[in-house]
Structure formats: structure tokens, C-alpha cells
Amino acid sequence: MRVEIVGKNGFEFHERTEELVRKRLQKIENFFKDGVIETARVVLKKYNTYYACEITIPVKGLIFRSEVKDKDFKAAIDIACDKLLSQIRRRKDRVKNKLEKEGIKEVYRSNQLDMDDISTDVFAGELVKNKKISLKPMTVEEALDQMELLGHDFFVFQDAASHKVCVVYTRDDGNYAIIETSEN
């Protein structure tokens, strides 16, 4: 697995930091067959009163991601890895229950990665990020799972039944809602 470590906001990492990150990510890599995880991106940020650690691991059709803030950067790395382990265990348990669904069972066995193309563009003070995603047909339940894995409060997907672009999101009351597109 190739580990990409990026320091932002003045965070400078040393060999010991890289060794720590690799050691923690080794636990995560042990959940998968050899070669399934090709890359892991770790972004370490330094702020005035705390550190932030973001870890993103793309795995065939899924993206495991965690973001943690802590006063100690080593603790932030540990907690972020623990969150990822929890997500992976939870996902693996769900897969065991849904082995009959095509594609999902291959997450823990396939050597192929399917990463979304992400590009960042900065415009005059308004649009600060532009993400391009490839829409894959999935059920609402699968979209909810993916949204939870990413830790986002919304997720854009293509409905497998209607082939329409939809957005599923978390409401303020903790429930979920869906926005479906229509042709005029």
C-alpha cells in the first residue's frame, strides 16, 4: 500500500510520524486481501489549539474516510484509524449478511480500485472546490451506507431502479430524506 502523507497549515512531519502512520494503517490493511488497498491519503493539519487528521482510503466502489481533531497529533492519528477500523468492521458485517448482492461481496476480495475523479479549482472568492463524481447505480440503502462511511450529511447517486440522479441527506431531526430529479 502506498501511503501519501500531506502536511498542511504549517504541519511538518518527520520519519517518526511517517512510521507511526504506516504502523496504524497496517492494522487497516490486514482486513483486506493483499493489493486491494493501493493508496491511503493522510492529511495532517496544524491549527492554533489543535491538530486535525484526515484519512481517506478508496476501495473498489467505496471510500473509507475519517476526520479527527485533537490537541495531540498522535492521538488524532490513533482515533482516526480507530474510526476507520470501526467503519470497516461494520461494513464487513453488513457484507456478510448481503453476500447474494452482486458487487458488494467483492469489496473484500477484489484487487481493483474504482476511484472517483476529484479535481480542485479556485475561483474569485466564491467556488473553492469542484468535485467530479462518477454516478453508479445503487439502491437508497446502499447510498445511505456510503454516506455514513464518508461521514457526510448528503450523498449524490443514481437510483438503480429509476436511473434518476438522486440526493439522500440527513435531516436535522436525525432521519433521512431523498431528493429525486425529474425531467420537465
Backbone as ProteinMPNN parsed JSONL, in Angstrom:
{"seq_chain_A": "MRVEIVGKNGFEFHERTEELVRKRLQKIENFFKDGVIETARVVLKKYNTYYACEITIPVKGLIFRSEVKDKDFKAAIDIACDKLLSQIRRRKDRVKNKLEKEGIKEVYRSNQLDMDDISTDVFAGELVKNKKISLKPMTVEEALDQMELLGHDFFVFQDAASHKVCVVYTRDDGNYAIIETSEN", "coords_chain_A": {"N_chain_A": [[0.851, -1.176, 0.0], [0.549, 2.164, -0.884], [1.312, 5.006, 0.884], [0.247, 8.234, 1.189], [1.252, 11.098, 2.621], [0.331, 14.221, 3.731], [1.183, 17.394, 4.841], [-0.399, 20.201, 6.187], [-1.143, 23.696, 6.715], [1.197, 24.472, 8.011], [2.072, 22.164, 9.269], [4.669, 20.015, 9.914], [5.999, 16.983, 9.131], [7.954, 14.194, 10.279], [10.259, 11.431, 9.866], [9.584, 9.705, 11.944], [6.91, 10.305, 12.349], [5.836, 9.442, 9.928], [6.411, 6.694, 10.133], [4.775, 6.071, 12.33], [2.214, 6.545, 11.233], [2.178, 4.66, 9.123], [2.371, 2.29, 10.632], [-0.059, 2.329, 12.059], [-1.88, 2.255, 9.923], [-1.367, -0.238, 8.933], [-2.847, -2.045, 10.447], [-5.378, -1.586, 9.411], [-5.017, -2.371, 6.765], [-4.737, -5.081, 7.082], [-7.306, -6.116, 7.122], [-8.058, -6.596, 4.559], [-7.501, -8.364, 1.447], [-4.226, -8.904, 0.026], [-2.99, -6.22, -1.866], [-5.449, -5.0, -2.39], [-5.937, -2.505, -1.242], [-4.535, 0.117, -2.648], [-3.706, 2.755, -2.293], [-3.454, 5.136, 0.37], [-4.511, 8.118, 1.755], [-3.316, 10.554, 3.841], [-3.94, 13.394, 5.608], [-2.499, 15.802, 7.496], [-3.133, 18.434, 9.631], [-2.269, 21.52, 11.101], [-3.441, 23.584, 13.644], [-4.102, 26.503, 15.673], [-4.864, 25.668, 18.311], [-5.252, 22.945, 18.15], [-4.814, 19.766, 16.395], [-5.567, 18.317, 13.217], [-6.557, 15.332, 11.646], [-7.0, 13.693, 8.67], [-8.029, 10.831, 7.041], [-8.183, 9.013, 4.108], [-9.282, 6.269, 2.326], [-9.606, 4.696, -0.601], [-11.502, 2.001, -1.846], [-12.449, -0.25, -4.166], [-15.234, 0.954, -5.323], [-16.056, 1.959, -2.881], [-15.418, 4.401, -0.377], [-13.501, 4.77, 2.341], [-13.375, 6.903, 5.063], [-12.126, 9.12, 7.525], [-12.153, 11.778, 9.882], [-10.524, 13.603, 12.322], [-10.138, 15.697, 15.168], [-7.795, 16.83, 17.517], [-5.894, 17.686, 20.479], [-3.377, 16.589, 20.496], [-1.327, 15.424, 17.934], [-0.621, 12.761, 17.514], [-2.547, 11.362, 18.936], [-4.751, 12.135, 17.439], [-4.219, 10.807, 15.03], [-4.351, 8.122, 15.917], [-7.05, 7.95, 16.802], [-8.414, 8.523, 14.414], [-7.662, 6.312, 12.854], [-8.82, 4.283, 14.411], [-11.528, 4.94, 14.067], [-11.776, 4.389, 11.332], [-11.268, 1.619, 11.359], [-13.518, 0.78, 12.794], [-15.564, 1.512, 10.972], [-14.91, -0.188, 8.838], [-15.15, -2.736, 9.982], [-17.898, -2.68, 10.611], [-18.963, -2.43, 8.027], [-18.019, -4.781, 6.879], [-19.417, -6.678, 8.359], [-22.007, -6.114, 7.475], [-21.729, -6.855, 4.81], [-21.355, -9.589, 5.03], [-23.946, -10.326, 5.657], [-25.228, -9.765, 3.301], [-24.376, -11.268, 1.106], [-25.436, -12.241, -1.239], [-25.838, -10.159, -2.985], [-24.668, -8.788, -5.944], [-21.432, -7.553, -6.584], [-21.09, -6.074, -4.131], [-20.067, -8.021, -2.406], [-17.562, -8.352, -3.406], [-15.891, -6.411, -2.434], [-14.116, -7.001, -0.378], [-12.502, -8.828, -1.564], [-11.571, -8.302, -4.136], [-9.016, -7.101, -6.414], [-9.146, -4.701, -7.64], [-9.378, -1.16, -7.8], [-11.732, 1.473, -7.687], [-11.718, 4.59, -8.202], [-13.127, 7.836, -7.706], [-12.96, 10.633, -9.908], [-11.452, 13.474, -8.796], [-11.233, 16.883, -8.727], [-9.752, 20.029, -7.999], [-10.551, 23.385, -8.096], [-9.952, 26.855, -7.886], [-11.802, 29.756, -7.69], [-12.728, 33.221, -8.032], [-13.142, 33.897, -5.01], [-15.621, 32.636, -4.531], [-16.481, 29.935, -5.525], [-14.826, 27.29, -4.199], [-14.07, 24.687, -4.402], [-14.224, 21.98, -6.647], [-15.783, 19.102, -7.287], [-15.747, 16.128, -9.091], [-17.768, 13.416, -9.726], [-18.34, 9.968, -10.385], [-21.348, 8.584, -11.241], [-22.854, 5.799, -9.923], [-25.128, 3.176, -10.379], [-27.21, 2.454, -7.662], [-28.952, 1.238, -4.748], [-31.2, 2.971, -2.492], [-30.617, 2.285, 0.115], [-27.952, 1.384, -0.103], [-26.776, 3.804, -0.832], [-27.218, 5.296, 1.496], [-25.584, 3.827, 3.238], [-23.071, 4.351, 2.082], [-22.954, 7.131, 2.417], [-22.83, 7.298, 5.218], [-20.387, 5.982, 5.641], [-18.612, 7.809, 4.509], [-18.971, 9.903, 6.198], [-20.437, 12.135, 5.649], [-23.191, 14.503, 5.323], [-24.848, 14.297, 3.195], [-25.433, 12.608, 0.034], [-24.808, 11.979, -3.361], [-26.252, 10.064, -5.917], [-27.044, 7.519, -8.418], [-30.168, 6.217, -8.897], [-30.827, 2.798, -8.825], [-33.147, 1.559, -9.73], [-34.819, 3.501, -11.048], [-33.006, 4.935, -12.531], [-32.522, 7.603, -12.191], [-30.923, 10.651, -11.139], [-30.226, 11.153, -7.77], [-30.37, 12.622, -4.476], [-29.504, 11.829, -1.28], [-30.006, 12.697, 2.109], [-29.202, 13.778, 5.485], [-31.571, 14.734, 7.811], [-32.349, 17.488, 10.063], [-33.677, 16.424, 12.249], [-32.544, 13.954, 12.531], [-33.437, 11.902, 10.939], [-33.619, 10.483, 7.587], [-33.75, 11.811, 4.254], [-34.764, 12.068, 0.786], [-33.944, 13.434, -2.349], [-35.281, 13.5, -5.49], [-34.568, 13.721, -8.942], [-36.279, 15.11, -11.789], [-37.513, 15.035, -15.155], [-38.398, 17.814, -17.099]], "CA_chain_A": [[0.0, 0.0, 0.0], [1.275, 3.434, -0.954], [0.749, 5.967, 1.829], [0.533, 9.615, 0.838], [1.08, 11.94, 3.802], [0.395, 15.633, 3.378], [1.114, 18.318, 5.963], [-0.98, 21.488, 5.801], [-1.195, 24.747, 7.738], [2.453, 24.52, 8.738], [2.425, 20.906, 9.916], [5.852, 19.385, 9.349], [6.12, 15.631, 9.658], [9.29, 13.611, 10.207], [10.246, 9.98, 9.609], [8.863, 9.039, 13.047], [5.488, 10.49, 12.083], [5.507, 8.545, 8.816], [6.421, 5.334, 10.682], [3.577, 5.943, 13.15], [1.064, 6.45, 10.335], [2.241, 3.356, 8.443], [2.081, 1.244, 11.621], [-1.501, 2.355, 12.334], [-2.603, 1.852, 8.71], [-1.149, -1.676, 8.725], [-3.998, -2.72, 11.048], [-6.488, -1.464, 8.467], [-4.688, -3.165, 5.584], [-4.896, -6.502, 7.424], [-8.69, -6.52, 6.904], [-8.268, -6.832, 3.143], [-6.512, -9.171, 0.749], [-3.068, -8.158, -0.445], [-3.146, -5.465, -3.099], [-6.763, -4.365, -2.537], [-5.728, -1.09, -0.949], [-3.334, 0.583, -3.327], [-3.265, 4.03, -1.722], [-4.122, 5.739, 1.517], [-4.118, 9.534, 1.827], [-3.388, 11.084, 5.197], [-3.701, 14.835, 5.642], [-2.302, 16.281, 8.861], [-3.224, 19.895, 9.653], [-1.946, 22.152, 12.381], [-4.174, 24.801, 13.95], [-3.565, 27.142, 16.876], [-5.123, 24.938, 19.556], [-5.448, 21.517, 17.933], [-4.378, 19.163, 15.139], [-6.61, 17.564, 12.514], [-6.057, 14.219, 10.841], [-7.982, 13.148, 7.727], [-7.535, 9.64, 6.354], [-9.085, 8.571, 3.05], [-8.834, 5.025, 1.706], [-10.55, 4.21, -1.606], [-11.509, 0.56, -2.084], [-13.454, -0.65, -5.157], [-16.601, 1.42, -5.198], [-16.289, 2.524, -1.56], [-14.369, 5.256, 0.142], [-13.478, 4.823, 3.789], [-12.809, 8.198, 5.408], [-12.355, 9.626, 8.874], [-11.539, 13.071, 10.18], [-10.491, 13.756, 13.771], [-9.418, 16.846, 15.71], [-7.326, 16.568, 18.875], [-4.78, 18.548, 20.891], [-2.141, 15.871, 20.193], [-1.464, 14.868, 16.583], [-0.539, 11.299, 17.59], [-3.882, 10.916, 19.355], [-5.647, 12.334, 16.292], [-3.949, 9.702, 14.099], [-4.885, 6.899, 16.521], [-8.518, 7.987, 16.81], [-8.86, 8.428, 13.021], [-7.505, 4.905, 12.445], [-9.839, 3.518, 15.123], [-12.803, 5.187, 13.387], [-11.763, 3.627, 10.082], [-11.431, 0.2, 11.706], [-14.92, 0.588, 13.148], [-16.334, 1.558, 9.727], [-14.612, -1.378, 8.039], [-15.782, -3.88, 10.663], [-19.347, -2.559, 10.426], [-19.247, -2.712, 6.617], [-17.748, -6.2, 6.641], [-20.554, -7.409, 8.928], [-23.137, -5.937, 6.561], [-21.456, -7.635, 3.605], [-21.619, -10.989, 5.363], [-25.399, -10.518, 5.62], [-25.767, -9.474, 1.971], [-23.465, -11.879, 0.14], [-26.079, -12.551, -2.511], [-25.849, -8.982, -3.851], [-23.514, -8.736, -6.843], [-20.563, -6.393, -6.483], [-20.766, -5.717, -2.756], [-19.239, -9.053, -1.801], [-16.214, -8.291, -3.966], [-15.117, -5.341, -1.814], [-13.058, -7.545, 0.459], [-11.79, -9.869, -2.288], [-11.106, -7.861, -5.446], [-7.778, -6.342, -6.467], [-9.351, -3.486, -8.422], [-9.884, 0.025, -7.124], [-12.519, 2.321, -8.565], [-11.696, 5.886, -7.538], [-13.784, 8.934, -8.4], [-12.074, 11.711, -10.312], [-11.681, 14.65, -7.976], [-10.357, 17.986, -9.095], [-9.965, 21.211, -7.204], [-10.336, 24.645, -8.792], [-10.248, 28.007, -7.049], [-12.285, 30.89, -8.442], [-12.696, 34.507, -7.329], [-13.781, 34.006, -3.72], [-16.929, 32.018, -4.403], [-16.372, 28.491, -5.648], [-13.49, 26.948, -3.726], [-13.753, 23.294, -4.701], [-15.061, 21.375, -7.673], [-15.627, 17.652, -7.253], [-16.408, 15.361, -10.136], [-18.013, 12.063, -9.264], [-18.996, 9.096, -11.351], [-22.557, 8.048, -10.639], [-23.026, 4.368, -10.089], [-26.456, 2.769, -9.932], [-27.272, 1.795, -6.357], [-30.215, 1.406, -4.045], [-31.185, 4.02, -1.485], [-29.927, 1.717, 1.276], [-26.517, 1.416, -0.388], [-26.375, 5.216, -0.798], [-27.158, 5.659, 2.915], [-24.364, 3.201, 3.77], [-21.915, 5.085, 1.569], [-22.972, 8.439, 3.058], [-22.346, 7.098, 6.579], [-18.967, 5.654, 5.58], [-17.876, 9.037, 4.21], [-19.157, 10.866, 7.275], [-21.081, 13.325, 5.108], [-24.614, 14.587, 5.623], [-25.592, 14.07, 1.962], [-24.736, 11.765, -0.936], [-25.412, 12.0, -4.692], [-26.148, 8.74, -6.532], [-28.026, 7.191, -9.451], [-31.06, 5.175, -8.41], [-30.711, 1.604, -9.655], [-34.443, 1.205, -10.322], [-35.345, 4.523, -11.958], [-31.865, 5.513, -13.26], [-32.533, 9.047, -11.996], [-29.951, 11.166, -10.186], [-30.886, 11.444, -6.508], [-29.55, 13.055, -3.353], [-30.014, 11.412, 0.015], [-29.382, 13.567, 3.094], [-29.631, 13.656, 6.871], [-32.371, 15.872, 8.254], [-31.999, 17.999, 11.384], [-34.263, 15.567, 13.279], [-31.814, 12.682, 12.57], [-33.957, 10.997, 9.923], [-33.066, 10.664, 6.255], [-34.679, 12.234, 3.203], [-34.198, 11.883, -0.53], [-34.384, 14.35, -3.411], [-35.219, 12.833, -6.786], [-34.653, 14.633, -10.081], [-37.288, 14.766, -12.794], [-37.378, 15.729, -16.433], [-39.541, 18.723, -17.343]], "C_chain_A": [[0.896, 1.238, 0.0], [0.561, 4.422, -0.036], [1.21, 7.359, 1.43], [0.218, 10.476, 2.054], [1.297, 13.389, 3.393], [0.281, 16.456, 4.657], [0.591, 19.662, 5.49], [-0.974, 22.434, 7.002], [0.062, 24.752, 8.608], [2.827, 23.248, 9.465], [3.608, 20.293, 9.18], [5.985, 17.994, 9.961], [7.531, 15.101, 9.402], [9.152, 12.119, 9.935], [9.469, 9.25, 10.691], [7.351, 9.159, 12.855], [5.038, 9.549, 10.97], [5.47, 7.094, 9.292], [5.173, 5.077, 11.515], [2.345, 5.745, 12.278], [1.049, 5.092, 9.638], [1.89, 2.209, 9.391], [0.58, 1.165, 11.905], [-2.31, 1.875, 11.124], [-2.424, 0.365, 8.411], [-2.3, -2.493, 9.316], [-5.184, -2.724, 10.088], [-6.244, -2.347, 7.257], [-4.883, -4.653, 5.839], [-6.324, -7.011, 7.223], [-8.956, -6.933, 5.455], [-7.203, -7.77, 2.59], [-5.372, -8.288, 0.276], [-3.385, -7.457, -1.757], [-4.484, -4.775, -3.275], [-6.65, -2.87, -2.276], [-4.423, -0.682, -1.607], [-2.809, 1.856, -2.692], [-4.082, 4.39, -0.491], [-3.609, 7.168, 1.602], [-4.362, 10.026, 3.24], [-3.025, 12.566, 5.137], [-3.643, 15.253, 7.105], [-2.256, 17.806, 8.828], [-2.939, 20.402, 11.06], [-2.752, 23.44, 12.512], [-3.611, 25.377, 15.25], [-3.702, 26.283, 18.125], [-5.283, 23.434, 19.375], [-4.847, 21.091, 16.596], [-5.568, 18.435, 14.527], [-5.945, 16.491, 11.667], [-7.205, 13.696, 9.98], [-7.346, 11.959, 7.032], [-8.597, 9.203, 5.357], [-8.489, 7.341, 2.387], [-9.893, 4.573, 0.705], [-10.382, 2.701, -1.83], [-12.686, 0.237, -2.979], [-14.883, -0.218, -4.854], [-16.947, 2.021, -3.849], [-15.138, 3.448, -1.211], [-14.512, 5.267, 1.656], [-12.759, 6.108, 4.178], [-13.11, 8.526, 6.859], [-11.602, 10.934, 9.05], [-11.662, 13.302, 11.677], [-9.699, 15.002, 14.128], [-9.043, 16.528, 17.149], [-6.167, 17.502, 19.187], [-3.43, 17.924, 20.566], [-2.282, 15.209, 18.825], [-1.378, 13.344, 16.586], [-1.888, 10.711, 18.003], [-4.868, 11.059, 18.206], [-5.464, 11.211, 15.279], [-4.551, 8.412, 14.628], [-6.409, 6.852, 16.449], [-9.062, 7.867, 15.388], [-8.754, 6.993, 12.517], [-8.541, 4.02, 13.131], [-11.22, 3.707, 14.49], [-12.889, 4.399, 12.083], [-11.951, 2.137, 10.355], [-12.884, -0.113, 12.056], [-15.808, 0.581, 11.903], [-16.146, 0.275, 8.932], [-15.245, -2.606, 8.668], [-17.288, -3.868, 10.444], [-19.741, -2.921, 8.997], [-19.062, -4.19, 6.312], [-18.891, -7.061, 7.201], [-21.781, -7.294, 8.035], [-22.961, -6.785, 5.306], [-21.728, -9.113, 3.861], [-23.113, -11.303, 5.272], [-25.987, -10.341, 4.227], [-24.913, -10.094, 0.879], [-24.114, -12.172, -1.207], [-26.103, -11.363, -3.465], [-24.552, -8.913, -4.639], [-22.72, -7.454, -6.624], [-20.149, -6.061, -5.063], [-19.837, -6.746, -2.137], [-17.802, -8.998, -2.29], [-15.331, -7.24, -3.296], [-13.929, -5.903, -1.043], [-12.258, -8.636, -0.257], [-11.134, -9.385, -3.565], [-9.815, -7.066, -5.352], [-7.933, -5.037, -7.221], [-9.862, -2.365, -7.538], [-10.654, 0.857, -8.135], [-12.642, 3.683, -7.891], [-12.421, 6.918, -8.383], [-12.737, 9.963, -8.787], [-12.443, 12.948, -9.505], [-10.705, 15.726, -8.426], [-10.731, 19.2, -8.275], [-9.626, 22.443, -8.027], [-10.714, 25.774, -7.852], [-10.633, 29.168, -7.95], [-12.367, 32.085, -7.511], [-13.562, 34.527, -6.08], [-15.13, 33.342, -3.567], [-16.822, 30.493, -4.401], [-14.962, 28.09, -5.259], [-13.114, 25.501, -3.999], [-14.744, 22.758, -5.722], [-14.793, 19.887, -7.649], [-16.393, 17.034, -8.4], [-16.559, 13.943, -9.618], [-18.613, 11.255, -10.396], [-20.182, 8.457, -10.642], [-22.676, 6.572, -10.962], [-24.431, 4.005, -9.629], [-26.383, 2.034, -8.603], [-28.633, 2.041, -5.745], [-30.068, 2.526, -3.025], [-30.427, 3.544, -0.251], [-28.401, 1.74, 1.086], [-25.982, 2.845, -0.355], [-26.282, 5.709, 0.646], [-25.903, 5.084, 3.566], [-23.132, 3.989, 3.346], [-21.819, 6.464, 2.219], [-22.423, 8.337, 4.484], [-20.852, 6.794, 6.593], [-18.121, 6.894, 5.337], [-17.964, 10.053, 5.342], [-19.772, 12.172, 6.797], [-22.548, 13.347, 5.517], [-25.472, 14.537, 4.365], [-24.761, 13.194, 1.031], [-25.518, 11.774, -2.247], [-25.19, 10.631, -5.333], [-27.186, 8.595, -7.639], [-28.864, 6.029, -8.945], [-31.035, 3.992, -9.37], [-32.02, 1.266, -10.353], [-34.89, 2.214, -11.378], [-34.276, 5.154, -12.848], [-31.849, 7.042, -13.193], [-31.441, 9.432, -10.999], [-30.714, 11.599, -8.938], [-29.865, 11.938, -5.487], [-30.231, 12.573, -2.086], [-29.279, 12.255, 1.056], [-29.957, 13.312, 4.481], [-30.371, 14.921, 7.267], [-31.933, 16.306, 9.652], [-32.545, 17.12, 12.508], [-33.601, 14.183, 13.348], [-32.307, 11.657, 11.567], [-33.318, 11.302, 8.575], [-34.162, 11.116, 5.288], [-33.956, 12.067, 1.862], [-34.784, 12.926, -1.478], [-34.194, 13.62, -4.724], [-35.325, 13.879, -7.895], [-35.755, 14.173, -11.023], [-37.02, 15.566, -14.045], [-38.607, 16.576, -16.672], [-40.016, 18.65, -18.754]], "O_chain_A": [[1.853, 1.344, 0.767], [-0.643, 4.646, -0.163], [2.408, 7.629, 1.344], [-0.935, 10.577, 2.471], [2.312, 13.735, 2.79], [-0.622, 16.233, 5.463], [1.081, 20.206, 4.5], [-0.819, 22.012, 8.148], [-0.013, 25.01, 9.809], [3.805, 23.238, 10.213], [3.553, 20.077, 7.97], [6.072, 17.856, 11.181], [8.204, 15.498, 8.451], [8.041, 11.61, 9.79], [8.769, 8.28, 10.401], [6.604, 8.23, 13.161], [3.977, 8.932, 11.065], [4.584, 6.34, 8.891], [4.575, 4.005, 11.43], [1.521, 4.872, 12.555], [0.004, 4.444, 9.575], [1.197, 1.269, 9.003], [0.014, 0.075, 11.983], [-3.308, 1.172, 11.282], [-3.245, -0.227, 7.709], [-2.687, -3.517, 8.752], [-5.899, -3.719, 9.963], [-7.165, -3.004, 6.773], [-5.166, -5.407, 4.909], [-6.534, -8.222, 7.161], [-9.978, -7.556, 5.168], [-6.141, -7.946, 3.188], [-5.528, -7.074, 0.14], [-3.984, -8.05, -2.655], [-4.649, -4.02, -4.233], [-7.212, -2.063, -3.017], [-3.342, -1.086, -1.177], [-1.597, 2.028, -2.561], [-5.239, 3.997, -0.345], [-2.402, 7.401, 1.529], [-5.471, 9.929, 3.766], [-1.946, 12.938, 4.676], [-4.605, 15.083, 7.855], [-1.458, 18.4, 8.104], [-3.319, 19.791, 12.058], [-2.75, 24.281, 11.613], [-2.725, 24.775, 15.856], [-2.762, 26.178, 18.913], [-5.434, 22.714, 20.362], [-4.432, 21.918, 15.784], [-6.467, 17.99, 15.24], [-4.903, 16.719, 11.052], [-8.252, 13.306, 10.496], [-6.245, 12.068, 6.492], [-9.765, 9.042, 5.711], [-7.341, 7.357, 1.941], [-10.963, 4.115, 1.105], [-9.267, 2.201, -1.983], [-13.831, 0.438, -2.574], [-15.641, -0.942, -4.209], [-18.046, 2.551, -3.687], [-14.02, 3.284, -1.7], [-15.526, 5.72, 2.187], [-11.663, 6.38, 3.688], [-14.199, 8.251, 7.361], [-10.554, 11.158, 8.444], [-12.753, 13.213, 12.241], [-8.708, 15.326, 13.473], [-9.862, 16.019, 17.914], [-5.532, 18.043, 18.281], [-2.444, 18.638, 20.38], [-3.261, 14.502, 18.583], [-2.0, 12.695, 15.745], [-2.312, 9.683, 17.475], [-5.729, 10.199, 18.017], [-6.445, 10.713, 14.725], [-5.194, 7.678, 13.878], [-6.987, 5.831, 16.078], [-10.064, 7.186, 15.17], [-9.654, 6.508, 11.831], [-9.085, 3.107, 12.509], [-11.992, 2.755, 14.386], [-13.925, 3.817, 11.762], [-12.713, 1.469, 9.655], [-13.414, -1.151, 11.659], [-16.703, -0.256, 11.785], [-17.111, -0.286, 8.412], [-15.818, -3.436, 7.962], [-17.889, -4.896, 10.133], [-20.724, -3.629, 8.776], [-19.852, -4.783, 5.577], [-19.284, -8.053, 6.586], [-22.514, -8.266, 7.857], [-23.922, -7.364, 4.798], [-22.272, -9.806, 3.0], [-23.503, -12.398, 4.866], [-27.132, -10.728, 3.991], [-24.744, -9.49, -0.18], [-23.417, -12.334, -2.208], [-26.367, -11.546, -4.653], [-23.464, -8.973, -4.065], [-23.305, -6.379, -6.494], [-18.974, -5.793, -4.811], [-18.91, -6.383, -1.413], [-16.911, -9.549, -1.643], [-14.132, -7.189, -3.569], [-12.845, -5.32, -1.066], [-11.427, -9.299, 0.363], [-10.197, -10.03, -4.037], [-9.546, -6.43, -4.333], [-6.948, -4.327, -7.425], [-10.674, -2.586, -6.64], [-10.272, 0.938, -9.303], [-13.558, 3.908, -7.101], [-12.35, 6.893, -9.612], [-11.745, 10.146, -8.082], [-13.584, 13.408, -9.524], [-9.497, 15.496, -8.494], [-11.89, 19.376, -7.899], [-8.537, 22.535, -8.593], [-11.686, 25.665, -7.104], [-9.891, 29.528, -8.864], [-12.098, 31.959, -6.316], [-14.634, 35.132, -6.098], [-15.743, 33.49, -2.509], [-17.051, 29.85, -3.377], [-14.0, 28.498, -5.91], [-11.952, 25.127, -3.842], [-15.94, 23.045, -5.665], [-13.684, 19.453, -7.961], [-17.549, 17.378, -8.649], [-15.601, 13.342, -9.131], [-19.308, 11.791, -11.259], [-20.034, 7.863, -9.574], [-22.607, 6.158, -12.119], [-24.878, 4.484, -8.587], [-25.592, 1.105, -8.438], [-29.37, 2.933, -6.164], [-28.96, 2.974, -2.731], [-29.68, 4.31, 0.358], [-27.659, 2.075, 2.01], [-24.861, 3.077, 0.098], [-25.367, 6.46, 0.984], [-25.237, 5.762, 4.349], [-22.251, 4.261, 4.163], [-20.721, 6.919, 2.538], [-21.643, 9.188, 4.912], [-20.127, 7.29, 7.455], [-17.031, 7.021, 5.895], [-17.135, 10.958, 5.437], [-19.644, 13.201, 7.461], [-23.086, 12.349, 5.996], [-26.688, 14.711, 4.44], [-23.552, 13.051, 1.207], [-26.736, 11.6, -2.252], [-24.081, 10.098, -5.301], [-28.084, 9.425, -7.784], [-28.328, 4.974, -8.604], [-31.202, 4.159, -10.578], [-32.003, 0.736, -11.465], [-35.292, 1.829, -12.476], [-34.606, 5.837, -13.818], [-31.236, 7.698, -14.036], [-31.079, 8.643, -10.126], [-31.712, 12.313, -9.023], [-28.664, 11.703, -5.618], [-31.4, 12.875, -1.847], [-28.082, 12.507, 0.921], [-31.027, 12.724, 4.641], [-29.874, 16.033, 7.087], [-31.226, 15.57, 10.341], [-31.963, 17.063, 13.591], [-34.033, 13.331, 14.124], [-31.652, 10.634, 11.364], [-32.564, 12.266, 8.441], [-35.343, 10.834, 5.489], [-32.733, 11.943, 1.801], [-35.969, 13.252, -1.41], [-33.093, 13.172, -5.043], [-36.103, 14.826, -7.778], [-36.118, 12.997, -11.05], [-36.392, 16.624, -14.012], [-39.732, 16.117, -16.474], [-40.962, 19.345, -19.124]]}, "name": "protein", "num_of_chains": 1, "seq": "MRVEIVGKNGFEFHERTEELVRKRLQKIENFFKDGVIETARVVLKKYNTYYACEITIPVKGLIFRSEVKDKDFKAAIDIACDKLLSQIRRRKDRVKNKLEKEGIKEVYRSNQLDMDDISTDVFAGELVKNKKISLKPMTVEEALDQMELLGHDFFVFQDAASHKVCVVYTRDDGNYAIIETSEN"}
